[in-house]
Each structure stands twice: as structure tokens, then as C-alpha cells.
Amino acid sequence: MNTSPPEGAVEIHFIGNATLLLRYGPFTLLTDPNFLHRGQHAYLGHGLLSRRLTEPALPVTRLPVGLDAVVLSHLHGDHWDRVARRHLDRGVPVITTPHAARRLQAFHGFHRATGLRNRQSHDLVKDGARVRVTAVPGRHARGALQAFLPPVMGSVVEFMDAYGQVTLRLYLSGDTLPFEGLEMITEDHPDIHLAVVHLGGTTLPGGFLVTMDAAMGCDLVELLDPPLVLPVHYEEYTVMKSPLGHFLAEARRRGLGPRLVHCPRGGRVIAGPGPRVAAPGTAVPGR
């Protein structure tokens, strides 16, 4: 964590579940902070609980000082938990859904929470560099079950140089299921470099699927057609029924294997500029 990623590239540290620490130039961003310990329960609402099966690769107390922003897909206990709420600086900007922003401001004291509607953007500017976060569609459930789950957004995070040129365009799926609205992403952002796909096949009582399983994840990859894919959000909680191995096998069967970025929990990769990836300490391919 002492050395900066190469110019125009972002370092991705996979802490666990959907929690990523992103470092680009002067920026440090955190996604979907989930720092519950193994054996603790995440609250999913309406009396639903799920026990964590893994330990986060980094405790919340060891996060870098001075986070520039948190990108939060939705307000669920495995994406924004009581540990994060207790330890994160109340002054950190949180870029999220309007639903989550209202609750974070009113009940938890995060006064810089900003809610984005679909296609709305929020820019961060620091030391001549810029990061733009744009909300894109996501849907956590189908049918009547949508009323019982919080609204969710995907995000397109664009990292820009001092001249305003995008060096890396990152897509964070959030806990979405496939639906027709996802086609909007390809219309607005046809040149995503790296897609971070939330998987796990999360299944609620009654057999209701609320996150993508292996086949759905591959369907989304085929729709977006990014050169690089980083799978996250799998095998962390008891409600997750579709293991990573199923996704890897399905991706290989469909010819998507070469796109997959290998980054185990606790691992780091460097992505960019453009569709390139390398392990930290190595040259970024193509440079």
C-alpha cells in the first residue's frame, strides 16, 4: 500500500464480498463496505439474517486515512454494515442511491451522502485528476419482491487524467438480476474496460433469487462485452448458493475464460490504462 499504481492505472484490492479498495492517482475509493467478521450476521431486512462465512481481508481499522469517497450500491447489511457505520468518518462522501442517501443522512449522520438517479453523475476532483461516478440500472429482485428489498444501482466509474481523458472505465454491477433495463448500460457506455460482477446466487427463503448465479453472470458479461471481468460477491454468506467455481466453468464453456481477472479475496491487481491488467509490482501489459 506504500507505492502508487502506475500513471493512468487503478489498483484494486479485493477485501471481500463486494468491498474493493480502489487507488488511482491521488484518489482512494471504497466500494460497498462490509467488515463484519466470520460468524457475525448481516441484517437483510424484514427479519432476515445471514451469517458471514469468511473474514474480511482487511479490518476496517486498517483502511487508509482520508478516503475520498465510498461508492455504495444499496443499503443492505452485507454492503453497508454496523462495523462500517461505526468506524467510517461521518464526513466521507458516500455516492449511492437516493433511498440510501436519505437514510444515511437522517439516521446515521453521513451528511455528505449523495443520491444519484439513473444516468446521473457525481464528479470528484483532486490534484488535477478527476473521477466520475455515474449511476446505471440495477434491480435486486423481480415482481412483488422488489417492494421488500432496497433500491440498488450499478455504477460506472471513470478515471480521468489531467486533460479530462478517460484512462479506465470500471463497471460495478451492484446486486442486480438481469432485466431489460441493463441494455441502457451498453447504449451509454459501450467501451467499459473492466466489469466487476456481483454473483453468489443469493437465495432468500422460498427460493427467491436476488443476485446473479453463474449463468446470469455470464449473460451480463455477454451483454456488456467488456475485455476484463472481475467476479466478486460469492461464497461469503449462508444465503449465497452459487459458488465461484460454477461461474468459472460457465465462463469457460462460453469462451469467456480469457476475460476473467484472477483476484482472490485479499489479492490486488492493477488495471489500466485501458483494457490491461497486471499483478502489483509488475509492468502493466502493453505499456
C-alpha contacts under 8 A as a table, 3 or more apart, distances in Angstrom:
res1	aa1	res2	aa2	distance
1	M	4	S	7.46
4	S	23	R	7.68
4	S	24	Y	7.84
4	S	25	G	7.14
5	P	9	A	6.08
5	P	10	V	6.16
5	P	11	E	5.83
5	P	23	R	7.27
5	P	24	Y	6.83
5	P	25	G	7.31
5	P	270	I	6.95
5	P	280	P	7.77
6	P	9	A	5.48
6	P	10	V	7.71
6	P	284	V	7.89
7	E	25	G	6.82
8	G	24	Y	7.43
8	G	25	G	7.45
8	G	159	F	7.93
8	G	160	M	7.79
8	G	161	D	6.93
8	G	167	T	5.60
8	G	168	L	7.45
8	G	272	G	6.44
8	G	273	P	5.12
9	A	24	Y	6.36
9	A	25	G	7.94
9	A	167	T	7.27
9	A	168	L	7.12
9	A	270	I	6.49
9	A	271	A	5.54
9	A	272	G	4.37
9	A	273	P	4.99
10	V	22	L	6.48
10	V	23	R	5.46
10	V	24	Y	4.62
10	V	25	G	7.73
10	V	168	L	7.84
10	V	270	I	5.62
10	V	271	A	5.39
10	V	272	G	6.42
11	E	21	L	7.90
11	E	22	L	5.66
11	E	23	R	5.10
11	E	24	Y	6.64
11	E	268	R	6.84
11	E	269	V	5.82
11	E	270	I	4.41
11	E	271	A	6.42
11	E	280	P	7.73
12	I	20	L	6.41
12	I	21	L	5.82
12	I	22	L	4.90
12	I	23	R	6.79
12	I	268	R	5.46
12	I	269	V	5.38
12	I	270	I	6.15
12	I	271	A	7.51
13	H	20	L	5.55
13	H	21	L	5.00
13	H	22	L	6.55
13	H	266	G	6.68
13	H	267	G	5.92
13	H	268	R	4.43
13	H	269	V	6.81
14	F	18	A	7.98
14	F	19	T	6.41
14	F	20	L	4.81
14	F	21	L	6.67
14	F	57	A	7.73
14	F	263	C	7.05
14	F	264	P	7.17
14	F	265	R	5.47
14	F	266	G	5.33
14	F	267	G	5.70
14	F	268	R	6.33
15	I	18	A	7.89
15	I	19	T	5.45
15	I	20	L	5.69
15	I	21	L	7.19
15	I	56	P	5.72
15	I	57	A	4.81
15	I	58	L	5.89
15	I	265	R	5.89
15	I	266	G	5.25
15	I	267	G	7.72
16	G	19	T	5.40
16	G	20	L	7.34
16	G	34	N	7.62
16	G	55	E	7.88
16	G	56	P	5.37
16	G	57	A	6.35
16	G	232	V	7.64
16	G	233	H	7.39
16	G	236	E	7.75
16	G	265	R	5.45
16	G	266	G	7.07
17	N	34	N	7.17
17	N	78	D	7.72
17	N	79	H	7.99
17	N	232	V	6.08
17	N	233	H	4.23
17	N	234	Y	6.48
17	N	236	E	6.05
18	A	31	T	6.93
18	A	32	D	5.81
18	A	33	P	7.57
18	A	34	N	7.54
18	A	79	H	6.89
18	A	198	H	7.01
18	A	232	V	5.77
18	A	233	H	5.09
19	T	30	L	6.91
19	T	31	T	5.10
19	T	32	D	5.06
19	T	33	P	5.28
19	T	34	N	6.17
19	T	79	H	7.55
20	L	30	L	5.74
20	L	31	T	5.23
20	L	32	D	7.47
20	L	33	P	7.95
21	L	28	T	7.07
21	L	29	L	5.86
21	L	30	L	4.73
21	L	31	T	6.69
22	L	27	F	7.88
22	L	28	T	5.62
22	L	29	L	4.99
22	L	30	L	6.21
23	R	26	P	7.56
23	R	27	F	5.68
23	R	28	T	4.59
23	R	29	L	6.49
24	Y	27	F	5.16
24	Y	28	T	6.58
24	Y	159	F	7.47
25	G	129	A	7.29
26	P	126	K	6.74
26	P	127	D	6.84
26	P	129	A	7.46
27	F	67	L	7.79
27	F	68	D	6.12
27	F	126	K	7.39
28	T	64	P	7.98
28	T	66	G	7.97
28	T	67	L	5.49
28	T	68	D	5.55
28	T	69	A	7.29
29	L	67	L	6.06
29	L	68	D	5.76
29	L	69	A	5.16
29	L	70	V	5.76
29	L	71	V	7.33
30	L	33	P	6.81
30	L	67	L	7.39
30	L	69	A	6.53
30	L	70	V	4.73
30	L	71	V	6.25
31	T	70	V	5.55
31	T	71	V	4.73
31	T	72	L	5.80
31	T	73	S	7.98
32	D	70	V	7.28
32	D	71	V	6.36
32	D	72	L	4.79
32	D	73	S	6.47
32	D	74	H	7.93
32	D	79	H	4.58
32	D	80	W	5.99
33	P	70	V	7.88
33	P	72	L	7.68
33	P	79	H	5.50
33	P	80	W	5.27
33	P	81	D	7.09
33	P	84	A	6.14
34	N	56	P	7.78
34	N	77	G	7.80
34	N	78	D	5.67
34	N	79	H	5.14
34	N	80	W	5.65
34	N	81	D	5.68
34	N	83	V	7.61
34	N	84	A	6.62
35	F	56	P	5.93
35	F	58	L	7.99
35	F	59	P	6.44
35	F	60	V	6.15
35	F	81	D	6.98
35	F	83	V	5.98
35	F	84	A	6.36
36	L	40	Q	6.15
36	L	41	H	7.67
36	L	42	A	7.64
36	L	52	R	7.33
36	L	55	E	7.55
36	L	56	P	7.26
36	L	81	D	6.92
36	L	82	R	7.81
36	L	83	V	6.29
37	H	40	Q	5.63
37	H	52	R	6.92
37	H	54	T	7.13
37	H	55	E	5.22
37	H	56	P	6.66
38	R	51	R	7.66
38	R	52	R	5.04
38	R	53	L	5.20
38	R	54	T	4.80
38	R	55	E	4.83
38	R	56	P	7.92
39	G	51	R	5.70
39	G	52	R	5.23
39	G	53	L	6.15
39	G	54	T	7.78
40	Q	51	R	5.62
40	Q	52	R	5.69
41	H	49	L	6.02
41	H	50	S	5.27
41	H	51	R	4.28
41	H	52	R	6.03
42	A	49	L	5.64
42	A	50	S	5.32
42	A	51	R	6.32
42	A	52	R	7.20
42	A	77	G	4.73
42	A	78	D	5.55
42	A	81	D	7.02
43	Y	47	G	7.56
43	Y	48	L	6.25
43	Y	49	L	4.88
43	Y	50	S	6.84
43	Y	76	H	7.12
43	Y	77	G	4.76
43	Y	78	D	7.45
44	L	47	G	7.30
44	L	48	L	5.23
44	L	49	L	5.73
44	L	50	S	7.43
44	L	76	H	5.73
44	L	77	G	5.52
44	L	78	D	7.65
45	G	48	L	5.48
45	G	49	L	7.62
45	G	76	H	7.72
45	G	148	F	7.97
45	G	149	L	7.65
46	H	148	F	7.61
50	S	237	Y	6.08
50	S	238	T	5.77
50	S	239	V	6.21
51	R	237	Y	5.56
51	R	238	T	5.71
52	R	55	E	7.81
52	R	236	E	5.79
52	R	237	Y	4.53
52	R	238	T	6.73
53	L	235	E	7.47
53	L	236	E	5.27
53	L	237	Y	5.40
53	L	238	T	6.92
54	T	236	E	5.68
54	T	237	Y	7.76
56	P	59	P	6.46
56	P	266	G	7.89
57	A	265	R	6.49
57	A	266	G	4.80
58	L	62	R	6.57
58	L	63	L	7.47
58	L	266	G	7.42
59	P	62	R	5.57
59	P	63	L	7.21
60	V	63	L	5.53
60	V	83	V	7.59
60	V	84	A	6.92
60	V	87	H	7.01
60	V	88	L	7.95
61	T	87	H	7.37
64	P	67	L	6.65
67	L	70	V	7.60
67	L	92	V	6.70
68	D	92	V	6.67
68	D	93	P	6.92
69	A	92	V	5.83
69	A	93	P	4.76
69	A	94	V	5.68
69	A	95	I	7.15
70	V	92	V	7.23
70	V	93	P	6.26
70	V	94	V	4.65
70	V	95	I	6.11
71	V	94	V	5.95
71	V	95	I	4.90
71	V	96	T	6.12
72	L	75	L	7.55
72	L	79	H	7.39
72	L	80	W	7.65
72	L	94	V	6.79
72	L	95	I	6.05
72	L	96	T	4.86
72	L	97	T	7.70
73	S	79	H	7.69
73	S	96	T	5.86
73	S	97	T	6.96
73	S	152	V	5.53
73	S	153	M	5.13
73	S	154	G	6.22
73	S	155	S	7.54
73	S	174	G	5.25
73	S	175	D	7.43
74	H	79	H	7.06
74	H	80	W	7.86
74	H	96	T	6.69
74	H	97	T	6.47
74	H	100	A	6.31
74	H	150	P	6.55
74	H	151	P	6.33
74	H	152	V	4.79
74	H	153	M	6.71
74	H	174	G	7.67
75	L	79	H	6.65
75	L	80	W	5.99
75	L	100	A	5.59
75	L	150	P	6.40
75	L	151	P	7.99
75	L	152	V	7.95
76	H	79	H	5.39
76	H	80	W	5.90
76	H	81	D	7.42
76	H	150	P	7.22
77	G	80	W	5.33
77	G	81	D	4.75
77	G	82	R	7.65
78	D	81	D	6.05
80	W	84	A	6.39
80	W	85	R	7.15
81	D	84	A	5.45
81	D	85	R	6.25
82	R	85	R	4.90
82	R	86	R	6.02
83	V	86	R	5.18
83	V	87	H	6.22
84	A	87	H	5.31
84	A	88	L	5.54
85	R	88	L	5.90
85	R	108	H	7.39
88	L	92	V	7.56
89	D	92	V	5.59
90	R	109	G	6.14
90	R	110	F	4.72
90	R	111	H	6.99
90	R	112	R	7.94
91	G	110	F	6.21
91	G	111	H	6.62
91	G	112	R	6.19
92	V	110	F	7.29
92	V	112	R	6.51
92	V	113	A	7.97
93	P	110	F	7.79
93	P	112	R	4.80
93	P	113	A	5.50
93	P	114	T	7.25
94	V	101	A	7.65
94	V	110	F	7.69
94	V	112	R	6.36
94	V	113	A	4.39
94	V	114	T	6.02
95	I	101	A	7.77
95	I	113	A	6.02
95	I	114	T	5.03
95	I	115	G	6.22
95	I	116	L	7.22
95	I	122	H	7.70
95	I	133	V	7.85
96	T	100	A	6.31
96	T	101	A	6.22
96	T	113	A	7.23
96	T	114	T	6.14
96	T	115	G	5.04
96	T	116	L	6.13
96	T	153	M	7.45
97	T	100	A	5.25
97	T	101	A	6.08
97	T	114	T	7.58
97	T	115	G	4.52
97	T	116	L	5.31
97	T	117	R	6.76
97	T	151	P	7.09
97	T	152	V	6.73
97	T	153	M	6.42
98	P	101	A	5.05
98	P	102	R	6.16
98	P	114	T	7.14
98	P	115	G	3.78
98	P	116	L	5.84
98	P	117	R	6.88
99	H	102	R	5.47
99	H	103	R	6.59
99	H	115	G	7.19
99	H	150	P	7.67
99	H	151	P	6.90
100	A	103	R	5.25
100	A	104	L	6.02
100	A	115	G	7.14
101	A	104	L	5.12
101	A	105	Q	6.10
101	A	113	A	5.04
101	A	114	T	5.59
101	A	115	G	5.12
102	R	105	Q	5.35
102	R	106	A	6.02
102	R	113	A	7.78
102	R	115	G	7.65
103	R	106	A	5.13
103	R	107	F	5.57
103	R	108	H	7.08
104	L	107	F	5.70
104	L	108	H	4.92
104	L	109	G	6.26
104	L	110	F	5.38
104	L	111	H	7.40
104	L	113	A	6.63
105	Q	108	H	5.93
105	Q	109	G	5.10
105	Q	110	F	4.91
105	Q	111	H	4.89
105	Q	112	R	7.42
105	Q	113	A	6.40
106	A	109	G	6.41
110	F	113	A	5.83
116	L	119	R	7.94
116	L	120	Q	5.54
116	L	121	S	6.84
116	L	122	H	7.77
116	L	134	T	7.71
116	L	135	A	6.03
117	R	120	Q	5.36
117	R	135	A	6.29
118	N	134	T	7.75
118	N	135	A	5.02
118	N	136	V	5.14
118	N	137	P	6.14
118	N	153	M	7.80
119	R	134	T	5.97
119	R	135	A	5.30
119	R	136	V	5.77
120	Q	134	T	5.61
120	Q	135	A	5.74
121	S	132	R	6.55
121	S	133	V	5.43
121	S	134	T	4.15
121	S	135	A	6.45
122	H	132	R	5.74
122	H	133	V	5.32
122	H	134	T	6.51
123	D	130	R	6.85
123	D	131	V	5.74
123	D	132	R	4.42
123	D	133	V	6.38
124	L	130	R	5.61
124	L	131	V	5.12
124	L	132	R	6.30
125	V	128	G	6.82
125	V	129	A	5.84
125	V	130	R	4.54
125	V	131	V	6.59
126	K	129	A	5.41
126	K	130	R	6.43
128	G	161	D	7.54
128	G	162	A	5.07
129	A	160	M	6.17
129	A	161	D	5.27
129	A	162	A	4.99
129	A	164	G	7.89
130	R	159	F	6.33
130	R	160	M	5.16
130	R	161	D	6.61
130	R	162	A	7.28
130	R	164	G	7.30
131	V	157	V	6.87
131	V	158	E	5.62
131	V	159	F	4.73
131	V	160	M	5.99
132	R	156	V	7.96
132	R	157	V	5.67
132	R	158	E	5.08
132	R	159	F	6.70
132	R	160	M	7.97
133	V	155	S	6.39
133	V	156	V	5.74
133	V	157	V	4.58
133	V	158	E	6.49
134	T	155	S	5.51
134	T	156	V	5.15
134	T	157	V	6.50
135	A	153	M	6.12
135	A	154	G	5.86
135	A	155	S	4.73
135	A	156	V	6.58
136	V	153	M	5.99
136	V	154	G	4.88
136	V	155	S	5.46
136	V	156	V	6.94
136	V	182	L	7.94
136	V	184	M	7.81
136	V	185	I	6.44
137	P	152	V	7.91
137	P	153	M	5.59
137	P	154	G	5.70
137	P	181	G	6.19
137	P	182	L	5.93
137	P	184	M	7.55
137	P	185	I	7.41
138	G	152	V	5.53
138	G	153	M	4.74
138	G	154	G	5.44
138	G	173	S	7.25
138	G	174	G	6.79
138	G	175	D	7.14
138	G	176	T	4.85
138	G	177	L	7.21
138	G	181	G	7.71
138	G	182	L	7.14
139	R	142	R	7.54
139	R	146	Q	7.92
139	R	151	P	7.14
139	R	152	V	6.04
139	R	153	M	7.41
139	R	175	D	7.24
139	R	176	T	4.67
139	R	177	L	5.76
139	R	178	P	7.74
139	R	179	F	7.50
140	H	146	Q	6.87
140	H	149	L	6.95
140	H	150	P	7.73
140	H	151	P	7.13
140	H	152	V	6.31
140	H	175	D	5.67
140	H	176	T	4.73
140	H	177	L	5.92
140	H	210	V	5.43
140	H	211	T	6.62
141	A	145	L	5.94
141	A	146	Q	5.06
141	A	149	L	7.35
141	A	176	T	7.50
141	A	177	L	6.65
141	A	209	L	7.23
141	A	210	V	5.09
141	A	211	T	7.83
142	R	145	L	5.98
142	R	146	Q	5.84
142	R	210	V	7.98
143	G	146	Q	6.06
144	A	147	A	5.99
144	A	148	F	7.92
145	L	148	F	5.48
145	L	149	L	6.93
146	Q	149	L	5.44
146	Q	150	P	7.69
147	A	150	P	7.68
152	V	174	G	6.70
152	V	175	D	6.76
152	V	176	T	7.22
153	M	173	S	7.60
153	M	174	G	6.02
153	M	175	D	7.91
153	M	176	T	7.87
154	G	171	Y	7.40
154	G	172	L	5.55
154	G	173	S	4.59
154	G	174	G	4.85
154	G	175	D	7.91
154	G	176	T	7.69
155	S	171	Y	5.77
155	S	172	L	5.06
155	S	173	S	6.58
155	S	174	G	7.50
156	V	169	R	6.78
156	V	170	L	5.60
156	V	171	Y	4.48
156	V	172	L	6.30
157	V	169	R	5.82
157	V	170	L	5.01
157	V	171	Y	6.30
157	V	172	L	7.78
158	E	166	V	6.20
158	E	167	T	7.64
158	E	168	L	5.96
158	E	169	R	4.55
158	E	170	L	6.29
159	F	166	V	5.63
159	F	167	T	5.84
159	F	168	L	5.35
159	F	169	R	6.44
160	M	163	Y	7.57
160	M	164	G	5.36
160	M	165	Q	5.19
160	M	166	V	4.29
160	M	167	T	5.57
160	M	168	L	7.32
161	D	164	G	5.39
161	D	165	Q	5.54
161	D	166	V	6.61
161	D	167	T	6.77
162	A	165	Q	7.49
166	V	169	R	6.94
167	T	272	G	6.82
167	T	273	P	4.99
167	T	274	G	5.84
168	L	192	I	7.99
168	L	193	H	6.29
168	L	271	A	7.82
168	L	272	G	5.74
168	L	273	P	5.56
168	L	274	G	5.22
168	L	275	P	7.71
169	R	191	D	7.54
169	R	192	I	5.23
169	R	193	H	5.30
169	R	194	L	6.71
169	R	274	G	7.63
170	L	192	I	6.18
170	L	193	H	6.08
170	L	194	L	5.03
170	L	195	A	6.01
170	L	196	V	7.43
171	Y	192	I	6.67
171	Y	193	H	8.00
171	Y	194	L	6.27
171	Y	195	A	4.67
171	Y	196	V	5.86
172	L	195	A	6.26
172	L	196	V	4.90
172	L	197	V	6.48
172	L	198	H	7.92
173	S	176	T	6.53
173	S	195	A	7.43
173	S	196	V	6.20
173	S	197	V	5.32
173	S	198	H	6.07
174	G	197	V	7.43
174	G	198	H	6.02
175	D	198	H	5.85
175	D	199	L	7.77
175	D	210	V	7.41
175	D	211	T	5.44
175	D	212	M	7.63
176	T	198	H	7.56
176	T	210	V	7.30
176	T	211	T	5.76
176	T	212	M	6.85
177	L	210	V	6.61
177	L	211	T	5.61
177	L	212	M	5.51
177	L	216	M	7.43
178	P	182	L	6.96
178	P	212	M	7.57
178	P	216	M	6.63
178	P	219	D	7.84
178	P	220	L	6.86
179	F	182	L	5.99
180	E	183	E	5.97
181	G	184	M	5.78
181	G	185	I	7.98
182	L	185	I	5.56
182	L	186	T	7.52
183	E	186	T	5.42
183	E	187	E	6.59
183	E	223	L	7.50
184	M	187	E	5.03
184	M	188	D	6.23
185	I	188	D	5.31
185	I	189	H	5.57
185	I	190	P	7.37
185	I	224	L	7.58
186	T	189	H	5.14
186	T	190	P	4.71
186	T	223	L	7.52
186	T	224	L	5.83
187	E	190	P	6.04
189	H	192	I	6.20
190	P	224	L	7.27
191	D	226	P	7.21
192	I	195	A	6.99
192	I	224	L	7.68
192	I	226	P	5.59
192	I	227	P	7.91
193	H	226	P	5.67
193	H	227	P	6.02
193	H	228	L	6.30
193	H	274	G	5.94
193	H	275	P	4.95
194	L	226	P	6.01
194	L	227	P	6.60
194	L	228	L	4.67
194	L	229	V	5.61
194	L	230	L	7.23
194	L	275	P	6.93
195	A	221	V	7.78
195	A	226	P	6.39
195	A	228	L	6.32
195	A	229	V	4.83
195	A	230	L	6.14
196	V	229	V	5.97
196	V	230	L	4.72
196	V	231	P	5.86
196	V	232	V	6.83
197	V	217	G	6.91
197	V	229	V	7.13
197	V	230	L	6.23
197	V	231	P	4.98
197	V	232	V	6.00
197	V	233	H	7.86
198	H	211	T	7.14
198	H	212	M	6.88
198	H	217	G	7.81
198	H	231	P	6.37
198	H	232	V	5.20
198	H	233	H	5.00
198	H	234	Y	7.53
199	L	202	T	7.82
199	L	211	T	6.02
199	L	212	M	4.84
199	L	213	D	5.70
199	L	214	A	7.08
199	L	217	G	6.51
199	L	231	P	6.85
199	L	232	V	6.26
199	L	233	H	5.29
199	L	234	Y	5.62
199	L	242	S	7.60
199	L	244	L	7.91
200	G	211	T	6.42
200	G	212	M	6.32
200	G	213	D	5.75
200	G	214	A	7.83
200	G	233	H	5.82
200	G	234	Y	4.09
200	G	235	E	6.38
200	G	240	M	4.87
200	G	241	K	6.11
200	G	242	S	4.85
200	G	243	P	6.08
200	G	244	L	7.29
201	G	209	L	6.35
201	G	210	V	6.98
201	G	211	T	5.06
201	G	212	M	4.95
201	G	213	D	4.04
201	G	214	A	7.45
201	G	234	Y	7.83
201	G	240	M	5.46
201	G	241	K	5.32
201	G	242	S	4.73
201	G	243	P	7.90
202	T	209	L	5.76
202	T	210	V	5.51
202	T	211	T	5.08
202	T	212	M	7.32
202	T	213	D	7.74
202	T	239	V	5.24
202	T	240	M	4.21
202	T	241	K	6.00
202	T	242	S	7.45
203	T	207	G	5.75
203	T	208	F	5.35
203	T	209	L	4.50
203	T	210	V	6.13
203	T	211	T	7.63
203	T	239	V	5.48
203	T	240	M	6.31
203	T	241	K	6.67
204	L	207	G	5.72
204	L	208	F	5.10
204	L	209	L	6.46
204	L	210	V	7.36
204	L	239	V	6.62
205	P	208	F	6.59
209	L	212	M	7.62
212	M	215	A	7.71
212	M	216	M	5.25
212	M	217	G	5.60
213	D	216	M	5.37
213	D	217	G	6.05
213	D	242	S	5.55
213	D	247	F	7.43
214	A	217	G	5.21
214	A	218	C	6.36
214	A	242	S	6.68
214	A	244	L	7.75
214	A	246	H	5.70
214	A	247	F	4.15
214	A	248	L	7.86
214	A	250	E	6.50
215	A	218	C	5.22
215	A	219	D	6.19
215	A	247	F	7.04
215	A	250	E	6.65
216	M	219	D	4.91
216	M	220	L	6.31
217	G	220	L	5.20
217	G	221	V	6.37
217	G	247	F	7.28
218	C	221	V	4.95
218	C	222	E	6.15
218	C	247	F	7.40
218	C	250	E	7.16
218	C	251	A	6.16
219	D	222	E	5.17
219	D	223	L	6.24
220	L	223	L	4.98
220	L	224	L	6.20
221	V	224	L	5.28
221	V	225	D	5.57
221	V	226	P	6.85
221	V	229	V	7.61
222	E	225	D	5.08
226	P	229	V	6.91
226	P	259	R	7.90
227	P	259	R	5.63
227	P	275	P	6.10
228	L	259	R	4.63
228	L	260	L	5.91
228	L	261	V	6.43
228	L	275	P	6.67
228	L	276	R	7.90
229	V	259	R	5.70
229	V	260	L	4.83
229	V	261	V	5.73
230	L	260	L	6.07
230	L	261	V	5.10
230	L	262	H	7.24
230	L	263	C	7.41
231	P	244	L	7.88
231	P	260	L	7.76
231	P	261	V	7.73
233	H	236	E	6.93
234	Y	237	Y	7.76
234	Y	240	M	6.45
234	Y	242	S	7.27
234	Y	243	P	6.09
234	Y	244	L	6.18
235	E	238	T	7.69
235	E	240	M	5.89
235	E	241	K	7.51
235	E	242	S	7.58
235	E	243	P	5.76
235	E	244	L	7.21
236	E	240	M	7.04
237	Y	240	M	5.60
238	T	241	K	7.56
240	M	243	P	7.52
242	S	246	H	6.67
242	S	247	F	7.93
243	P	246	H	5.68
243	P	247	F	7.15
244	L	247	F	5.24
244	L	248	L	6.30
245	G	248	L	5.06
245	G	249	A	6.10
246	H	249	A	5.22
246	H	250	E	6.14
247	F	250	E	5.10
247	F	251	A	5.97
248	L	251	A	5.09
248	L	252	R	6.19
248	L	257	G	7.19
249	A	252	R	5.18
249	A	253	R	6.17
250	E	253	R	4.99
250	E	254	R	6.30
251	A	254	R	5.22
251	A	255	G	6.23
251	A	256	L	4.78
251	A	257	G	5.35
252	R	255	G	5.05
252	R	256	L	5.48
252	R	257	G	4.48
253	R	256	L	7.50
253	R	257	G	7.97
254	R	257	G	7.81
255	G	258	P	7.54
256	L	259	R	5.68
256	L	260	L	7.22
257	G	260	L	5.61
261	V	277	V	7.72
263	C	266	G	7.87
263	C	267	G	5.29
263	C	268	R	6.34
263	C	269	V	6.70
264	P	267	G	5.22
268	R	279	A	6.63
268	R	280	P	6.61
269	V	277	V	6.74
269	V	278	A	5.74
269	V	279	A	4.67
269	V	280	P	5.81
270	I	277	V	5.47
270	I	278	A	5.13
270	I	279	A	5.83
270	I	280	P	5.93
270	I	284	V	7.31
271	A	274	G	7.63
271	A	275	P	7.27
271	A	276	R	5.54
271	A	277	V	4.26
271	A	278	A	6.48
271	A	284	V	7.62
272	G	275	P	5.83
272	G	276	R	4.93
272	G	277	V	6.18
272	G	284	V	7.35
273	P	276	R	6.48
276	R	284	V	6.69
276	R	285	P	5.96
276	R	286	G	7.31
277	V	284	V	6.23
277	V	285	P	6.65
278	A	282	T	6.40
278	A	283	A	6.89
278	A	284	V	5.34
278	A	285	P	6.66
279	A	282	T	5.87
283	A	287	R	7.34
284	V	287	R	5.91
